[in-house]
Amino acid sequence: AAAHVNNGIKKGTAYIHSIVRNKNDLALVGIAQDIDNTYNAKNTPLLKRIVEDQKESVLRKSETSNFNSGNGKYTTGTMKHIYHGEINKRGKAVGYHHESMMGGKIIQGTEKKPDKNGVYMAKIEVDGVKKIADSSFFPKEWNRADVLKAIDEAYQTKKQIGSNKFRGISASGIKIEMYLNKDGTIATAYPLYKK
């Protein structure tokens, strides 16, 4: 059992280090969330503690990733909101705009046909809580880095349409709405679906 745990620790550590070295680690935030299950070590307190420490390290490093070119547009909260969805302070499901490895879930049978840019809509739930409005999704074939690149492009072309609401266009022609925090960081960003 000890050898199995040590092997799991080595694999988990190597995996975490491979993420941190990746220039797109912002796009990989959250992958470490379920690493303890991945290595069948659910009930090993030592490994859980190590994984949690490593996960926090990955999240902290991702905030200063090379991907955001030092402009600080993205936070771990932004990544969680876009890629995994979350339950807000009022207990409502929000976010989830890219089918990532974990987090939110599309409710079967609710997915609409993609528009000409690959953007599609669906009803979703996060941690068992159904989101009231449909979620718009970035194209299925995109990875997390593609999503961040499109958001960054839209950020560069953004025009204000509300007090903290902006709209920009990605290089691929997808209109993206975003809400900015007072400090200019992105609170959320999502693609607009064209019927």
Contacts in CASP RR format, 6 or more apart in sequence:
PFRMAT RR
TARGET T0000
AUTHOR 0000-0000-0000
METHOD contacts of the structure
MODEL  1
AAAHVNNGIKKGTAYIHSIVRNKNDLALVGIAQDIDNTYNAKNTPLLKRI
VEDQKESVLRKSETSNFNSGNGKYTTGTMKHIYHGEINKRGKAVGYHHES
MMGGKIIQGTEKKPDKNGVYMAKIEVDGVKKIADSSFFPKEWNRADVLKA
IDEAYQTKKQIGSNKFRGISASGIKIEMYLNKDGTIATAYPLYKK
4 41 0 8 1.000
5 41 0 8 1.000
5 44 0 8 1.000
5 46 0 8 1.000
5 47 0 8 1.000
8 39 0 8 1.000
8 41 0 8 1.000
8 47 0 8 1.000
9 46 0 8 1.000
9 47 0 8 1.000
9 50 0 8 1.000
11 39 0 8 1.000
12 35 0 8 1.000
12 39 0 8 1.000
12 51 0 8 1.000
12 54 0 8 1.000
13 50 0 8 1.000
13 54 0 8 1.000
15 32 0 8 1.000
15 35 0 8 1.000
16 32 0 8 1.000
16 35 0 8 1.000
16 54 0 8 1.000
16 55 0 8 1.000
16 57 0 8 1.000
16 58 0 8 1.000
19 25 0 8 1.000
19 28 0 8 1.000
19 31 0 8 1.000
19 32 0 8 1.000
19 58 0 8 1.000
20 57 0 8 1.000
20 58 0 8 1.000
20 61 0 8 1.000
22 28 0 8 1.000
23 65 0 8 1.000
23 66 0 8 1.000
23 67 0 8 1.000
24 65 0 8 1.000
24 67 0 8 1.000
24 144 0 8 1.000
24 145 0 8 1.000
24 148 0 8 1.000
25 58 0 8 1.000
25 61 0 8 1.000
25 62 0 8 1.000
25 65 0 8 1.000
25 67 0 8 1.000
26 62 0 8 1.000
26 63 0 8 1.000
26 65 0 8 1.000
26 67 0 8 1.000
26 68 0 8 1.000
26 74 0 8 1.000
26 79 0 8 1.000
26 144 0 8 1.000
26 148 0 8 1.000
27 67 0 8 1.000
27 143 0 8 1.000
27 144 0 8 1.000
27 145 0 8 1.000
27 147 0 8 1.000
27 148 0 8 1.000
28 58 0 8 1.000
28 62 0 8 1.000
28 144 0 8 1.000
29 58 0 8 1.000
29 59 0 8 1.000
29 62 0 8 1.000
29 76 0 8 1.000
29 79 0 8 1.000
29 80 0 8 1.000
29 83 0 8 1.000
30 55 0 8 1.000
30 58 0 8 1.000
30 59 0 8 1.000
30 79 0 8 1.000
30 80 0 8 1.000
30 83 0 8 1.000
30 84 0 8 1.000
30 100 0 8 1.000
30 101 0 8 1.000
30 102 0 8 1.000
31 101 0 8 1.000
32 51 0 8 1.000
32 54 0 8 1.000
32 55 0 8 1.000
32 58 0 8 1.000
33 55 0 8 1.000
33 102 0 8 1.000
34 101 0 8 1.000
34 102 0 8 1.000
35 51 0 8 1.000
35 55 0 8 1.000
36 42 0 8 1.000
36 44 0 8 1.000
36 47 0 8 1.000
36 48 0 8 1.000
36 51 0 8 1.000
39 47 0 8 1.000
41 47 0 8 1.000
41 48 0 8 1.000
42 48 0 8 1.000
59 76 0 8 1.000
62 76 0 8 1.000
62 79 0 8 1.000
63 72 0 8 1.000
63 74 0 8 1.000
63 75 0 8 1.000
63 76 0 8 1.000
64 70 0 8 1.000
67 74 0 8 1.000
67 145 0 8 1.000
67 148 0 8 1.000
68 74 0 8 1.000
68 152 0 8 1.000
72 185 0 8 1.000
73 152 0 8 1.000
73 155 0 8 1.000
73 184 0 8 1.000
73 185 0 8 1.000
73 186 0 8 1.000
74 148 0 8 1.000
74 185 0 8 1.000
74 186 0 8 1.000
75 185 0 8 1.000
75 186 0 8 1.000
77 86 0 8 1.000
78 185 0 8 1.000
78 186 0 8 1.000
78 187 0 8 1.000
78 188 0 8 1.000
78 189 0 8 1.000
80 86 0 8 1.000
81 94 0 8 1.000
81 95 0 8 1.000
81 96 0 8 1.000
81 187 0 8 1.000
81 188 0 8 1.000
82 95 0 8 1.000
82 96 0 8 1.000
82 97 0 8 1.000
82 98 0 8 1.000
82 147 0 8 1.000
82 151 0 8 1.000
82 188 0 8 1.000
82 189 0 8 1.000
82 190 0 8 1.000
83 96 0 8 1.000
83 97 0 8 1.000
83 98 0 8 1.000
83 100 0 8 1.000
83 103 0 8 1.000
83 144 0 8 1.000
83 147 0 8 1.000
84 96 0 8 1.000
84 100 0 8 1.000
84 102 0 8 1.000
84 103 0 8 1.000
84 104 0 8 1.000
84 126 0 8 1.000
85 93 0 8 1.000
85 94 0 8 1.000
85 95 0 8 1.000
85 96 0 8 1.000
85 103 0 8 1.000
85 104 0 8 1.000
85 126 0 8 1.000
86 93 0 8 1.000
86 94 0 8 1.000
86 95 0 8 1.000
86 126 0 8 1.000
87 93 0 8 1.000
87 94 0 8 1.000
87 126 0 8 1.000
87 127 0 8 1.000
87 129 0 8 1.000
88 94 0 8 1.000
91 129 0 8 1.000
92 129 0 8 1.000
92 131 0 8 1.000
92 132 0 8 1.000
93 124 0 8 1.000
93 125 0 8 1.000
93 126 0 8 1.000
93 127 0 8 1.000
93 128 0 8 1.000
93 129 0 8 1.000
93 130 0 8 1.000
93 131 0 8 1.000
93 132 0 8 1.000
94 126 0 8 1.000
94 131 0 8 1.000
94 188 0 8 1.000
95 126 0 8 1.000
95 131 0 8 1.000
95 135 0 8 1.000
95 188 0 8 1.000
95 190 0 8 1.000
96 103 0 8 1.000
96 104 0 8 1.000
96 124 0 8 1.000
96 126 0 8 1.000
96 131 0 8 1.000
96 135 0 8 1.000
97 135 0 8 1.000
97 136 0 8 1.000
97 137 0 8 1.000
97 138 0 8 1.000
97 147 0 8 1.000
97 188 0 8 1.000
97 189 0 8 1.000
97 190 0 8 1.000
97 191 0 8 1.000
98 137 0 8 1.000
98 138 0 8 1.000
98 142 0 8 1.000
98 144 0 8 1.000
98 147 0 8 1.000
99 106 0 8 1.000
99 137 0 8 1.000
99 140 0 8 1.000
100 144 0 8 1.000
103 126 0 8 1.000
103 127 0 8 1.000
104 124 0 8 1.000
104 125 0 8 1.000
104 126 0 8 1.000
104 127 0 8 1.000
105 124 0 8 1.000
105 125 0 8 1.000
105 126 0 8 1.000
105 128 0 8 1.000
106 122 0 8 1.000
106 123 0 8 1.000
106 124 0 8 1.000
107 122 0 8 1.000
107 123 0 8 1.000
107 124 0 8 1.000
107 125 0 8 1.000
107 130 0 8 1.000
110 122 0 8 1.000
110 123 0 8 1.000
110 134 0 8 1.000
111 120 0 8 1.000
111 121 0 8 1.000
111 122 0 8 1.000
112 120 0 8 1.000
112 121 0 8 1.000
112 122 0 8 1.000
112 134 0 8 1.000
112 193 0 8 1.000
113 120 0 8 1.000
114 120 0 8 1.000
114 139 0 8 1.000
114 140 0 8 1.000
115 193 0 8 1.000
115 194 0 8 1.000
115 195 0 8 1.000
116 194 0 8 1.000
117 139 0 8 1.000
117 172 0 8 1.000
117 173 0 8 1.000
117 174 0 8 1.000
117 191 0 8 1.000
117 194 0 8 1.000
118 139 0 8 1.000
118 140 0 8 1.000
119 136 0 8 1.000
119 137 0 8 1.000
119 138 0 8 1.000
119 139 0 8 1.000
119 174 0 8 1.000
119 191 0 8 1.000
119 192 0 8 1.000
119 193 0 8 1.000
119 194 0 8 1.000
120 136 0 8 1.000
120 137 0 8 1.000
120 139 0 8 1.000
120 140 0 8 1.000
120 193 0 8 1.000
121 134 0 8 1.000
121 135 0 8 1.000
121 136 0 8 1.000
121 137 0 8 1.000
121 193 0 8 1.000
122 134 0 8 1.000
122 135 0 8 1.000
122 137 0 8 1.000
123 130 0 8 1.000
123 131 0 8 1.000
123 134 0 8 1.000
123 135 0 8 1.000
124 130 0 8 1.000
124 131 0 8 1.000
124 134 0 8 1.000
124 135 0 8 1.000
125 131 0 8 1.000
135 190 0 8 1.000
136 190 0 8 1.000
136 191 0 8 1.000
136 192 0 8 1.000
136 193 0 8 1.000
137 191 0 8 1.000
138 146 0 8 1.000
138 147 0 8 1.000
138 150 0 8 1.000
138 174 0 8 1.000
138 191 0 8 1.000
139 146 0 8 1.000
142 150 0 8 1.000
149 170 0 8 1.000
150 170 0 8 1.000
150 171 0 8 1.000
150 172 0 8 1.000
150 174 0 8 1.000
150 176 0 8 1.000
150 191 0 8 1.000
151 170 0 8 1.000
151 176 0 8 1.000
151 178 0 8 1.000
151 186 0 8 1.000
151 189 0 8 1.000
153 169 0 8 1.000
153 170 0 8 1.000
153 171 0 8 1.000
154 167 0 8 1.000
154 168 0 8 1.000
154 169 0 8 1.000
154 170 0 8 1.000
154 174 0 8 1.000
154 175 0 8 1.000
154 176 0 8 1.000
154 178 0 8 1.000
154 189 0 8 1.000
155 166 0 8 1.000
155 168 0 8 1.000
155 178 0 8 1.000
155 186 0 8 1.000
155 189 0 8 1.000
157 168 0 8 1.000
157 169 0 8 1.000
158 166 0 8 1.000
158 167 0 8 1.000
158 168 0 8 1.000
158 178 0 8 1.000
159 166 0 8 1.000
159 167 0 8 1.000
159 168 0 8 1.000
160 166 0 8 1.000
161 167 0 8 1.000
161 177 0 8 1.000
164 179 0 8 1.000
164 180 0 8 1.000
164 181 0 8 1.000
164 182 0 8 1.000
164 187 0 8 1.000
165 177 0 8 1.000
165 178 0 8 1.000
165 179 0 8 1.000
166 177 0 8 1.000
166 178 0 8 1.000
166 179 0 8 1.000
166 180 0 8 1.000
167 175 0 8 1.000
167 176 0 8 1.000
167 177 0 8 1.000
167 178 0 8 1.000
167 192 0 8 1.000
168 175 0 8 1.000
168 176 0 8 1.000
168 177 0 8 1.000
168 178 0 8 1.000
169 175 0 8 1.000
169 176 0 8 1.000
170 176 0 8 1.000
174 191 0 8 1.000
174 192 0 8 1.000
175 191 0 8 1.000
175 192 0 8 1.000
175 194 0 8 1.000
176 189 0 8 1.000
176 190 0 8 1.000
176 191 0 8 1.000
176 192 0 8 1.000
177 189 0 8 1.000
177 190 0 8 1.000
177 192 0 8 1.000
178 186 0 8 1.000
178 187 0 8 1.000
178 188 0 8 1.000
178 189 0 8 1.000
178 190 0 8 1.000
179 186 0 8 1.000
179 187 0 8 1.000
179 188 0 8 1.000
179 189 0 8 1.000
180 186 0 8 1.000
180 187 0 8 1.000
181 187 0 8 1.000
END
